[in-house]
Amino acid sequence: MEPGLGHNQYLVFKKYFRTKPNPKRGDIILYRDPKSETIFVGRVILLPSEEFAVSNGSIYIKEKEVRKLDEPYLNSEFRYKVNVEEMWSKLEQTQYIVLPDNRQNQIIDFKKSIVEQRDILGILMASSWYPTKCSILSRCSDNF
């Protein structure tokens, strides 16, 4: 899979009906904003009950020891821009931090990035690119 999602990319999600979703860090999920009922796609950055802080443009997680969060799907030069740095926060048992992949020029508000487990609709299973050119057997284009 490519490091991030691109334009005109088709996504296939595993939808949850009877079981609670349990995404892992780095998973791309489909979730609903409970206020507007709008559906979004984003990447899970932080997991339930994790304690975290942002310092010098990087996220740090406090487990047994403090460690820097590794995000290989982002440009290696990426730095978080936040309003408040070096303040430790802890997520509840049903909360995730979910951010879009195209966050390079945004100031991140982690409180607005919290997604409750009940609002997660599915986890990305596959992605593909729709062909914009087809063979002689059929006439295809990306303009339907």
N, C-alpha and C positions, 0 to 999 in steps of 0.2 A: 504494500500500500504506500502511496505517496505520503510524504510527511504531513501535508495538510490537504484540505479539500480545495477543489478548483471550480471554476465556472463550468456550467453545462455538464456537471458530473452527476450521474444517477446513483442513488443510494438505496440500499435494501436494509431495512431494520427488522430485528426480531421484536415483535410486539408482545407486551406482557398483559395477560388477561387474568390469570388466577394466581400467579406467584408474584412475590415482591421482586422488583429488579435489584440486582446487586452488581452494578458496574464497577470495573476496576479503574485505577488511575490510567489516564491516556485513552480510555474508551470514548468513542463518539456516540452521543446519545441524542434521542429525540425527546423533548420535554415541553410541557405546557406551562405558560405563565398563568397562575390562578387568577390574577386580577383581570387580565385582558382576554384570556382564553386563546391567546396567540400561541402557535407552536413554533419552537426554535430547534436548531441543531447546534450542539456545542460539545466541547471536550471536557471530560472530568479531570480536574486538576488536583483537588483535595477531597479526601474521603471522610466519612462520618467519624466524629470524635477526635479528629486530628487537631493538634495545636500548631499554629503557624504564625509567621511574621514575614514581612517584606523588608529587606535591608539591602542597600546599594543596588537596587534594581533586580534582585533575585528573591525567590521564595525559599524560606527555611522552615523545616518541619521539626518539631520537638518530639522525639520518641525517647528511647533510652539516652540517646545523644542527639544533639542538634545536627541536622544534615541539610545540605542544599538540595532542592528539588531539581532532578534532572528532567529536562523536557526536550528530547531529541527531535521532536516534530517542529520545533521553532528554530528560526535562524539563530545561529550560535552567538550573534552579537546582540540579540534581543535583551532589553532591560525593561522591567515593569516600571510604569509611572503610576504612583499612587498618591493619594492625598495625605495619608498618615503612614510613616515608616517606623519600623522597629517597635511596634506595639503588638504583643502576642494576643492572638484570638483563638478561641476553641469552637469547633463545630459541634452541634448537637448530634445525637445518635442516628438521626434520619436525614442529615443535611450533607449536601455535596457542594463544592465550588465548581461551577461549570463556566467556561469561557470560550468564546469563538477563537478559531485559529488565526483570523485576520485582526489581531489586536495590537499590531505594531505601533500605531499612532494614537492609541487611546489611553486616557487616564482610567485606570481600573478602580472600580468601587466594589470591593469584595462583598459588602453587605448586599448589594443588588445582584450579585452573582451566585447567591445561595439558591440551590434547588432542593426542594423536599423530595424524599424518595417516592411519595405518593404521586408526584407530578411527572415522574419519568415514564414515558410511554414505550420506549424501545431502545435497543442497543444496536449500533451498526454491525451488520453481518457481512456485507459486500458492497463494493462500489465499482462503477465502470464508467467509461466514457462512451457517449453515444456517437456513432460514426457520422461525420458530416459529409462524407463521400462514400458512395456505394459502387458496387460492381455494375457491369452492363446488364445483369439480369433484372435489376430493379432500378427505378429512378428515385433516388433519395436525396434529401437535403435537410438541413437543420431548420428550414423555414416551413412549418406546417400550417 
